[in-house]
Amino acid sequence: MTIREETHTPATPQDQVSPARGWLGVAAITASLFVFLTTELMPIGLLTPLSESLEVSVGAAGLMVTAQGVAAGLGVPFIVAWTRRVDRRRLLTALLAVLAVGNLVTSIAPNYPLILGTRLIMGFASGVFWAIGVSMAMRIVPEKHANRAAAVVMSGISIATVVGIPLGTLLESAGDWRTTFMIWAGLSALVFLAVAFTIPSLPSANAVSVREVFELPVKNVQLRVVLVMVVFFVLGHFAAYTFVRPYLEESTSATVGFITVVLIVFGIGGAIGNFIGGQTVNKSLRGSFVAGGLLLIAALVMLLTIGTNDVGVIAAMSLWGVAFGVVQLSQINMTLAAAPETFEAAMSLNTMAYNTCIALGALIGGLFADHTGVTSVVRLGIVLVALAVVLRATTGRRTAPTG
């Protein structure tokens, strides 16, 4: 991942933090991303048992993703601005405490409404982490290593998709979905301790008021374009990806073991895509996004056409993972490049767009799945991702502000 040097926020002098402690802190922030992301997306691999256990439809079970995404998206600009004077270490430990308790409550909740309410609260914590996490990592290492620290933290996305979500599915098959969330409550508590003991005090830097946050896309055309692209891309990807398990069970009678393998394959593809994107975004952010989007569309078409057997499914999901990795890295770099001087504010808007659209994608996908079948959800994904690709391909080549 390449982030412009201007985005580094030197509010805490790096010479006050030893390199070893700095990188331990980066590892703790990466672990934070892992537990936040796996918690948010865990229901994707557990939709069928969740719906059966809680006696709700598959589409309704998908609302567990929706509830957390809505809170993460809509709440983050306000919370980041309201906490702009709060030390970032204290803020992150508070967020992790919310996550740990939320996972614990989910694991023992007696009914579906309580789970939804809990996921909503956890979503606020998740959204704030996405806005502040990368910036924190860049501030606790020597300035020349800031970009590398950001890349390490973002690798948590690949770790979550390769290990976290498939592991959750595997644990459910060995026990039940409640055990999975109980284990994740324990993991969240361990990460809480790691953050508390490894990350130095980090007074807030570059945070702005709520009004200034929402003025950014009004004044910054390039940021506005990027945010619209993020909306289409995330809507398309998560509308389809949220319902991968029901789709494979219906189209190929896939077993839990095979679905676990498929999720792992997707995650490995995402890691490969991150590596490829890390090489290509330096040459062309625009080209990387367009190429990744076209590959993602091709993967979804493959899933519809040759995804009727195990080999076809593996091929399609591998390509989907690679494409997602490239596009994900591209859109993050475009967001940061468009607003380098307002790091946290730009990331809070990105988080708002991204997580709100995870929620809407799951919601819209659930409506399609319940009323027209899960196959229609894949087609919807193709259309929405295509809109993102067209928008990026037809807009200006510059991704940074012109001023």
Order of alpha helices (4+ residues) and beta strands (2+ residues): alpha-alpha-alpha-alpha-alpha-alpha-alpha-alpha-alpha-alpha-alpha-alpha-alpha-alpha-alpha-alpha
